[in-house]
Amino acid sequence: MIRIMGLAIGVLLASTAASAAGQFTDKQLAAQFYFDLGSDSIDVSGYPKAQQENYAVFTQVCSRCHTLARPINSPLTTREDWRRFIKRMHVRSKITTDKTFTKEQAKSVIDFLAYDSNIRKIVHKAAFDAETERLKKLYADVRAESSRVQMENDAKKAKPYGDQPSATPRP
């Protein structure tokens, strides 16, 4: 009876640990910034036709190197912020990949991001700020879980103190 209860408790603990480890997706665990955890698309059906076309360029260009969630949920809001960011991404894409983009594409992306930022991040600031706080909390939870799993994995790899090779005496 005790053996069966011990086995049942062991199975329960193992399943609890597995569900905690599976609490976040691989995509969430790979997030580098809190804004990587947000939505990776925008409903632009209500935007002007030119901005809908710019959104198509944005999705094509920016998804080459990172998730679209990064710029969509980023705190950047001004045209100048986006111009600097896109310039940096253009330089980075030349250095790290062969996935560069043209000046015309960069202009379309900047135009879209500036327009969208004004609508979603400035005009609808309260909703954007609430989502930002939710993403920051989620990111803190993801980082804590990631650290816990890393420590657990490191502990499994570590050798017990008594198993360390002894130092050889020097003559």
LUMVEXMI-541179 format. One record per atom (N, C-alpha, C): residue number from 1; residue in one letter; atom name; x, y, z. Coordinates in pm, whole numbers. Example, Ala and Ser with C-alpha at 12.3 -4.5 7.8 and 13.67 -1.06 7.14 Angstrom:
BEGIN
> 1/a/N/1319/-569/780
> 1/a/CA/1230/-450/780
> 1/a/C/1320/-330/780
> 2/s/N/1285/-225/708
> 2/s/CA/1367/-106/714
> 2/s/C/1290/3/787
END
This chain:
BEGIN
> 1/m/N/82/-120/0
> 1/m/CA/0/0/0
> 1/m/C/86/126/0
> 2/i/N/186/131/89
> 2/i/CA/275/247/95
> 2/i/C/351/262/-36
> 3/r/N/395/149/-94
> 3/r/CA/468/151/-220
> 3/r/C/379/211/-330
> 4/i/N/251/174/-334
> 4/i/CA/160/225/-436
> 4/i/C/138/375/-416
> 5/m/N/122/419/-289
> 5/m/CA/104/562/-261
> 5/m/C/229/639/-302
> 6/g/N/346/586/-273
> 6/g/CA/471/651/-313
> 6/g/C/482/663/-463
> 7/l/N/443/557/-533
> 7/l/CA/445/560/-679
> 7/l/C/346/664/-732
> 8/a/N/227/671/-672
> 8/a/CA/126/768/-714
> 8/a/C/175/911/-690
> 9/i/N/238/934/-577
> 9/i/CA/291/1068/-546
> 9/i/C/402/1102/-645
> 10/g/N/488/1007/-676
> 10/g/CA/596/1030/-774
> 10/g/C/542/1065/-911
> 11/v/N/439/995/-955
> 11/v/CA/377/1024/-1085
> 11/v/C/313/1163/-1082
> 12/l/N/246/1197/-972
> 12/l/CA/184/1328/-959
> 12/l/C/289/1439/-963
> 13/l/N/399/1423/-892
> 13/l/CA/505/1524/-892
> 13/l/C/568/1537/-1030
> 14/a/N/591/1426/-1096
> 14/a/CA/649/1430/-1231
> 14/a/C/557/1500/-1328
> 15/s/N/427/1473/-1321
> 15/s/CA/335/1538/-1414
> 15/s/C/322/1687/-1383
> 16/t/N/330/1725/-1255
> 16/t/CA/326/1866/-1218
> 16/t/C/449/1938/-1272
> 17/a/N/567/1876/-1260
> 17/a/CA/689/1937/-1312
> 17/a/C/682/1950/-1464
> 18/a/N/629/1848/-1530
> 18/a/CA/618/1853/-1675
> 18/a/C/523/1963/-1719
> 19/s/N/411/1979/-1647
> 19/s/CA/317/2083/-1687
> 19/s/C/375/2222/-1661
> 20/a/N/454/2239/-1557
> 20/a/CA/517/2368/-1531
> 20/a/C/618/2400/-1640
> 21/a/N/695/2298/-1681
> 21/a/CA/793/2318/-1787
> 21/a/C/724/2347/-1919
> 22/g/N/605/2294/-1941
> 22/g/CA/532/2315/-2064
> 22/g/C/440/2436/-2060
> 23/q/N/452/2517/-1957
> 23/q/CA/365/2632/-1937
> 23/q/C/387/2739/-2044
> 24/f/N/506/2746/-2102
> 24/f/CA/538/2845/-2203
> 24/f/C/580/2777/-2331
> 25/t/N/552/2842/-2444
> 25/t/CA/590/2786/-2573
> 25/t/C/739/2811/-2598
> 26/d/N/794/2738/-2693
> 26/d/CA/933/2761/-2731
> 26/d/C/953/2904/-2780
> 27/k/N/854/2956/-2853
> 27/k/CA/860/3093/-2902
> 27/k/C/867/3192/-2785
> 28/q/N/785/3168/-2682
> 28/q/CA/788/3256/-2566
> 28/q/C/922/3247/-2494
> 29/l/N/974/3127/-2479
> 29/l/CA/1101/3109/-2410
> 29/l/C/1218/3170/-2487
> 30/a/N/1203/3185/-2619
> 30/a/CA/1308/3242/-2701
> 30/a/C/1301/3395/-2709
> 31/a/N/1200/3456/-2651
> 31/a/CA/1181/3601/-2661
> 31/a/C/1301/3675/-2603
> 32/q/N/1348/3775/-2678
> 32/q/CA/1460/3857/-2632
> 32/q/C/1413/3984/-2563
> 33/f/N/1291/4027/-2594
> 33/f/CA/1233/4148/-2538
> 33/f/C/1087/4122/-2502
> 34/y/N/1032/4200/-2411
> 34/y/CA/892/4178/-2375
> 34/y/C/801/4194/-2496
> 35/f/N/836/4284/-2587
> 35/f/CA/747/4307/-2701
> 35/f/C/748/4194/-2802
> 36/d/N/845/4102/-2792
> 36/d/CA/845/3982/-2877
> 36/d/C/726/3891/-2844
> 37/l/N/667/3908/-2726
> 37/l/CA/560/3820/-2680
> 37/l/C/420/3863/-2725
> 38/g/N/410/3979/-2787
> 38/g/CA/280/4029/-2828
> 38/g/C/235/3976/-2963
> 39/s/N/127/4032/-3011
> 39/s/CA/70/3993/-3139
> 39/s/C/170/4017/-3252
> 40/d/N/169/3929/-3351
> 40/d/CA/260/3946/-3465
> 40/d/C/186/3986/-3592
> 41/s/N/67/4041/-3575
> 41/s/CA/-8/4092/-3690
> 41/s/C/-99/4205/-3644
> 42/i/N/-141/4285/-3743
> 42/i/CA/-230/4398/-3717
> 42/i/C/-344/4392/-3817
> 43/d/N/-463/4418/-3770
> 43/d/CA/-577/4428/-3862
> 43/d/C/-572/4569/-3922
> 44/v/N/-531/4576/-4048
> 44/v/CA/-517/4706/-4114
> 44/v/C/-634/4734/-4209
> 45/s/N/-741/4657/-4199
> 45/s/CA/-854/4673/-4291
> 45/s/C/-916/4813/-4282
> 46/g/N/-903/4881/-4171
> 46/g/CA/-957/5016/-4157
> 46/g/C/-856/5124/-4191
> 47/y/N/-733/5087/-4225
> 47/y/CA/-630/5184/-4260
> 47/y/C/-647/5227/-4406
> 48/p/N/-596/5345/-4441
> 48/p/CA/-600/5388/-4582
> 48/p/C/-528/5286/-4672
> 49/k/N/-568/5281/-4797
> 49/k/CA/-514/5184/-4892
> 49/k/C/-362/5192/-4899
> 50/a/N/-306/5311/-4901
> 50/a/CA/-160/5326/-4908
> 50/a/C/-93/5259/-4787
> 51/q/N/-154/5272/-4668
> 51/q/CA/-96/5210/-4549
> 51/q/C/-115/5058/-4551
> 52/q/N/-222/5011/-4610
> 52/q/CA/-239/4866/-4626
> 52/q/C/-128/4810/-4716
> 53/e/N/-94/4884/-4821
> 53/e/CA/14/4842/-4910
> 53/e/C/148/4849/-4837
> 54/n/N/169/4953/-4758
> 54/n/CA/292/4964/-4679
> 54/n/C/301/4850/-4577
> 55/y/N/186/4810/-4522
> 55/y/CA/185/4697/-4427
> 55/y/C/233/4570/-4496
> 56/a/N/193/4549/-4620
> 56/a/CA/238/4431/-4695
> 56/a/C/390/4433/-4712
> 57/v/N/446/4550/-4741
> 57/v/CA/592/4563/-4753
> 57/v/C/656/4537/-4617
> 58/f/N/601/4597/-4513
> 58/f/CA/650/4577/-4376
> 58/f/C/656/4429/-4340
> 59/t/N/547/4356/-4363
> 59/t/CA/545/4214/-4326
> 59/t/C/647/4135/-4405
> 60/q/N/665/4170/-4531
> 60/q/CA/760/4097/-4615
> 60/q/C/905/4128/-4574
> 61/v/N/937/4253/-4551
> 61/v/CA/1074/4294/-4522
> 61/v/C/1115/4256/-4379
> 62/c/N/1033/4291/-4283
> 62/c/CA/1073/4277/-4142
> 62/c/C/1071/4133/-4092
> 63/s/N/988/4049/-4152
> 63/s/CA/982/3910/-4106
> 63/s/C/1100/3827/-4153
> 64/r/N/1185/3882/-4236
> 64/r/CA/1303/3808/-4282
> 64/r/C/1399/3777/-4170
> 65/c/N/1409/3868/-4075
> 65/c/CA/1511/3853/-3971
> 65/c/C/1456/3832/-3830
> 66/h/N/1334/3874/-3805
> 66/h/CA/1277/3858/-3670
> 66/h/C/1126/3854/-3679
> 67/t/N/1065/3816/-3569
> 67/t/CA/919/3812/-3562
> 67/t/C/862/3952/-3577
> 68/l/N/746/3960/-3637
> 68/l/CA/680/4090/-3653
> 68/l/C/630/4146/-3520
> 69/a/N/621/4061/-3420
> 69/a/CA/578/4108/-3288
> 69/a/C/674/4214/-3235
> 70/r/N/801/4203/-3269
> 70/r/CA/900/4297/-3216
> 70/r/C/866/4441/-3255
> 71/p/N/854/4476/-3382
> 71/p/CA/820/4616/-3411
> 71/p/C/674/4651/-3379
> 72/i/N/584/4556/-3393
> 72/i/CA/443/4587/-3367
> 72/i/C/420/4628/-3222
> 73/n/N/486/4563/-3129
> 73/n/CA/464/4588/-2986
> 73/n/C/573/4672/-2922
> 74/s/N/668/4716/-3000
> 74/s/CA/778/4797/-2950
> 74/s/C/726/4931/-2897
> 75/p/N/797/4991/-2802
> 75/p/CA/753/5120/-2750
> 75/p/C/784/5238/-2843
> 76/l/N/853/5215/-2954
> 76/l/CA/885/5324/-3047
> 76/l/C/757/5383/-3106
> 77/t/N/754/5516/-3120
> 77/t/CA/632/5579/-3170
> 77/t/C/654/5683/-3279
> 78/t/N/766/5752/-3279
> 78/t/CA/782/5863/-3373
> 78/t/C/846/5819/-3504
> 79/r/N/824/5897/-3607
> 79/r/CA/886/5871/-3737
> 79/r/C/1038/5866/-3722
> 80/e/N/1094/5957/-3644
> 80/e/CA/1240/5959/-3624
> 80/e/C/1288/5832/-3554
> 81/d/N/1214/5786/-3453
> 81/d/CA/1248/5659/-3388
> 81/d/C/1255/5548/-3491
> 82/w/N/1152/5539/-3574
> 82/w/CA/1145/5431/-3674
> 82/w/C/1252/5446/-3781
> 83/r/N/1283/5569/-3819
> 83/r/CA/1387/5591/-3920
> 83/r/C/1522/5539/-3868
> 84/r/N/1554/5575/-3744
> 84/r/CA/1680/5526/-3684
> 84/r/C/1680/5374/-3673
> 85/f/N/1568/5317/-3630
> 85/f/CA/1558/5172/-3612
> 85/f/C/1574/5100/-3747
> 86/i/N/1506/5147/-3850
> 86/i/CA/1513/5083/-3981
> 86/i/C/1653/5098/-4040
> 87/k/N/1715/5212/-4019
> 87/k/CA/1853/5230/-4065
> 87/k/C/1945/5128/-3999
> 88/r/N/1929/5110/-3869
> 88/r/CA/2010/5011/-3797
> 88/r/C/1983/4869/-3847
> 89/m/N/1855/4839/-3873
> 89/m/CA/1821/4706/-3925
> 89/m/C/1879/4685/-4065
> 90/h/N/1882/4790/-4146
> 90/h/CA/1938/4779/-4281
> 90/h/C/2087/4748/-4273
> 91/v/N/2159/4818/-4187
> 91/v/CA/2302/4792/-4169
> 91/v/C/2323/4651/-4115
> 92/r/N/2246/4613/-4015
> 92/r/CA/2260/4480/-3956
> 92/r/C/2232/4370/-4060
> 93/s/N/2131/4391/-4143
> 93/s/CA/2097/4289/-4243
> 93/s/C/2209/4274/-4346
> 94/k/N/2278/4382/-4377
> 94/k/CA/2392/4375/-4470
> 94/k/C/2507/4296/-4410
> 95/i/N/2526/4311/-4280
> 95/i/CA/2640/4247/-4212
> 95/i/C/2611/4100/-4183
> 96/t/N/2494/4069/-4133
> 96/t/CA/2466/3934/-4083
> 96/t/C/2397/3842/-4182
> 97/t/N/2333/3897/-4284
> 97/t/CA/2260/3812/-4379
> 97/t/C/2271/3870/-4518
> 98/d/N/2214/3803/-4611
> 98/d/CA/2203/3858/-4746
> 98/d/C/2062/3911/-4771
> 99/k/N/1991/3941/-4664
> 99/k/CA/1849/3979/-4671
> 99/k/C/1831/4130/-4658
> 100/t/N/1896/4208/-4743
> 100/t/CA/1883/4353/-4736
> 100/t/C/1753/4398/-4801
> 101/f/N/1724/4527/-4788
> 101/f/CA/1604/4584/-4847
> 101/f/C/1637/4718/-4909
> 102/t/N/1555/4761/-5001
> 102/t/CA/1580/4884/-5076
> 102/t/C/1539/5007/-4996
> 103/k/N/1583/5124/-5045
> 103/k/CA/1542/5250/-4983
> 103/k/C/1392/5270/-4995
> 104/e/N/1335/5227/-5106
> 104/e/CA/1191/5241/-5126
> 104/e/C/1115/5154/-5025
> 105/q/N/1165/5032/-5005
> 105/q/CA/1102/4944/-4906
> 105/q/C/1116/5005/-4767
> 106/a/N/1233/5058/-4735
> 106/a/CA/1255/5119/-4604
> 106/a/C/1158/5236/-4584
> 107/k/N/1137/5317/-4686
> 107/k/CA/1043/5430/-4675
> 107/k/C/902/5380/-4649
> 108/s/N/860/5276/-4720
> 108/s/CA/726/5219/-4699
> 108/s/C/711/5167/-4557
> 109/v/N/814/5099/-4507
> 109/v/CA/810/5043/-4371
> 109/v/C/802/5157/-4270
> 110/i/N/885/5258/-4285
> 110/i/CA/883/5372/-4192
> 110/i/C/748/5442/-4196
> 111/d/N/696/5463/-4317
> 111/d/CA/564/5528/-4329
> 111/d/C/458/5447/-4256
> 112/f/N/460/5315/-4275
> 112/f/CA/361/5232/-4209
> 112/f/C/377/5236/-4057
> 113/l/N/500/5214/-4010
> 113/l/CA/522/5208/-3864
> 113/l/C/488/5342/-3797
> 114/a/N/519/5453/-3861
> 114/a/CA/486/5583/-3804
> 114/a/C/334/5602/-3799
> 115/y/N/266/5567/-3908
> 115/y/CA/120/5579/-3911
> 115/y/C/56/5488/-3806
> 116/d/N/97/5362/-3806
> 116/d/CA/39/5265/-3713
> 116/d/C/67/5304/-3568
> 117/s/N/188/5349/-3540
> 117/s/CA/222/5391/-3404
> 117/s/C/132/5504/-3357
> 118/n/N/105/5597/-3446
> 118/n/CA/16/5707/-3410
> 118/n/C/-124/5655/-3374
> 119/i/N/-175/5562/-3454
> 119/i/CA/-310/5509/-3430
> 119/i/C/-313/5422/-3304
> 120/r/N/-229/5320/-3298
> 120/r/CA/-240/5221/-3190
> 120/r/C/-171/5264/-3060
> 121/k/N/-63/5343/-3070
> 121/k/CA/17/5372/-2951
> 121/k/C/-7/5511/-2894
> 122/i/N/-56/5603/-2976
> 122/i/CA/-79/5739/-2928
> 122/i/C/-229/5766/-2915
> 123/v/N/-305/5749/-3023
> 123/v/CA/-449/5773/-3017
> 123/v/C/-515/5676/-2919
> 124/h/N/-475/5551/-2923
> 124/h/CA/-532/5448/-2834
> 124/h/C/-429/5409/-2726
> 125/k/N/-369/5510/-2667
> 125/k/CA/-260/5493/-2570
> 125/k/C/-298/5403/-2452
> 126/a/N/-414/5422/-2396
> 126/a/CA/-453/5345/-2278
> 126/a/C/-453/5195/-2307
> 127/a/N/-509/5157/-2420
> 127/a/CA/-513/5014/-2457
> 127/a/C/-372/4962/-2483
> 128/f/N/-290/5042/-2552
> 128/f/CA/-153/4998/-2579
> 128/f/C/-73/4986/-2450
> 129/d/N/-89/5082/-2360
> 129/d/CA/-18/5077/-2232
> 129/d/C/-60/4955/-2149
> 130/a/N/-188/4922/-2150
> 130/a/CA/-236/4804/-2077
> 130/a/C/-175/4677/-2136
> 131/e/N/-170/4668/-2267
> 131/e/CA/-109/4551/-2332
> 131/e/C/40/4545/-2301
> 132/t/N/106/4659/-2299
> 132/t/CA/249/4664/-2266
> 132/t/C/273/4610/-2125
> 133/e/N/191/4650/-2030
> 133/e/CA/206/4601/-1893
> 133/e/C/183/4450/-1886
> 134/r/N/85/4401/-1961
> 134/r/CA/60/4256/-1965
> 134/r/C/180/4182/-2022
> 135/l/N/239/4235/-2128
> 135/l/CA/354/4171/-2191
> 135/l/C/476/4174/-2099
> 136/k/N/495/4283/-2026
> 136/k/CA/608/4293/-1933
> 136/k/C/595/4190/-1821
> 137/k/N/474/4171/-1771
> 137/k/CA/452/4071/-1666
> 137/k/C/475/3930/-1722
> 138/l/N/422/3904/-1839
> 138/l/CA/443/3774/-1903
> 138/l/C/592/3749/-1926
> 139/y/N/664/3851/-1971
> 139/y/CA/807/3838/-1996
> 139/y/C/882/3807/-1867
> 140/a/N/844/3871/-1757
> 140/a/CA/907/3842/-1628
> 140/a/C/882/3696/-1589
> 141/d/N/761/3648/-1610
> 141/d/CA/729/3508/-1579
> 141/d/C/806/3412/-1670
> 142/v/N/816/3446/-1797
> 142/v/CA/890/3361/-1892
> 142/v/C/1037/3357/-1854
> 143/r/N/1095/3472/-1823
> 143/r/CA/1239/3476/-1785
> 143/r/C/1262/3396/-1656
> 144/a/N/1171/3407/-1560
> 144/a/CA/1185/3332/-1435
> 144/a/C/1181/3182/-1463
> 145/e/N/1087/3139/-1547
> 145/e/CA/1077/2997/-1581
> 145/e/C/1199/2952/-1659
> 146/s/N/1245/3033/-1750
> 146/s/CA/1364/2999/-1829
> 146/s/C/1486/2984/-1738
> 147/s/N/1500/3075/-1642
> 147/s/CA/1612/3067/-1547
> 147/s/C/1601/2943/-1459
> 148/r/N/1479/2913/-1414
> 148/r/CA/1459/2796/-1331
> 148/r/C/1496/2669/-1406
> 149/v/N/1452/2658/-1531
> 149/v/CA/1482/2540/-1612
> 149/v/C/1632/2531/-1636
> 150/q/N/1697/2645/-1663
> 150/q/CA/1842/2646/-1686
> 150/q/C/1916/2600/-1561
> 151/m/N/1875/2647/-1444
> 151/m/CA/1941/2605/-1320
> 151/m/C/1919/2456/-1296
> 152/e/N/1800/2409/-1325
> 152/e/CA/1769/2267/-1309
> 152/e/C/1856/2182/-1402
> 153/n/N/1870/2226/-1526
> 153/n/CA/1954/2153/-1621
> 153/n/C/2101/2158/-1582
> 154/d/N/2148/2272/-1534
> 154/d/CA/2286/2285/-1488
> 154/d/C/2312/2193/-1369
> 155/a/N/2215/2184/-1278
> 155/a/CA/2230/2097/-1161
> 155/a/C/2240/1951/-1202
> 156/k/N/2166/1912/-1305
> 156/k/CA/2172/1774/-1352
> 156/k/C/2307/1741/-1413
> 157/k/N/2370/1840/-1474
> 157/k/CA/2500/1819/-1540
> 157/k/C/2616/1824/-1442
> 158/a/N/2597/1891/-1330
> 158/a/CA/2706/1910/-1234
> 158/a/C/2743/1779/-1169
> 159/k/N/2873/1763/-1146
> 159/k/CA/2922/1644/-1077
> 159/k/C/2917/1670/-927
> 160/p/N/2883/1567/-850
> 160/p/CA/2887/1584/-704
> 160/p/C/3029/1621/-661
> 161/y/N/3039/1694/-552
> 161/y/CA/3169/1744/-506
> 161/y/C/3271/1633/-491
> 162/g/N/3234/1518/-437
> 162/g/CA/3327/1408/-415
> 162/g/C/3375/1344/-543
> 163/d/N/3309/1369/-657
> 163/d/CA/3349/1309/-784
> 163/d/C/3451/1392/-858
> 164/q/N/3493/1504/-802
> 164/q/CA/3591/1588/-872
> 164/q/C/3728/1520/-865
> 165/p/N/3806/1532/-973
> 165/p/CA/3939/1473/-968
> 165/p/C/4024/1545/-864
> 166/s/N/4102/1468/-794
> 166/s/CA/4186/1530/-691
> 166/s/C/4308/1590/-756
> 167/a/N/4355/1695/-695
> 167/a/CA/4474/1763/-747
> 167/a/C/4595/1675/-720
> 168/t/N/4680/1666/-818
> 168/t/CA/4802/1586/-798
> 168/t/C/4905/1671/-726
> 169/p/N/4971/1611/-630
> 169/p/CA/5071/1688/-555
> 169/p/C/5187/1727/-645
> 170/r/N/5236/1845/-626
> 170/r/CA/5353/1892/-703
> 170/r/C/5479/1856/-629
> 171/p/N/5580/1821/-705
> 171/p/CA/5706/1786/-638
> 171/p/C/5776/1905/-577
END
